[in-house]
Amino acid sequence: MRLRRAAPEDAADLSRIHHASFEDGWSRDDFTTWLARREGIAVVGTSEGETVAFGLALEAGTDAELLSIASNPA
């Protein structure tokens, strides 16, 4: 698996994984909003060119608050 910083164009993939992992999955628009925040920290994991996992946090001073983390259930 390779890790990289998430970009706005990852919002649809993050929403897909979130919906597969949680009953109340976040929408593409939700992720677009979070990824646009200056204090947002998002990392995606890819395997064979496909996004398979992500972590999303918000910077809070010297700390960070984990908002969500998920992986493709398969």
QUIWOKA-V707252 format. One record per run of one state. SS is the DSSP state (helix for helix, strand for strand, loop for the rest). FROM is the first residue (numbers start at 1). TO is the last residue. Records with the same first field share a line. If there is no record, write none. Layout:
# QUIWOKA-V707252
SS->FROM-TO  FROM-TO
This chain:
# QUIWOKA-V707252
loop->1-1  6-7  22-27  37-39  48-49  61-62  72-74
strand->2-5  40-47  50-60  63-71
helix->8-21  28-36
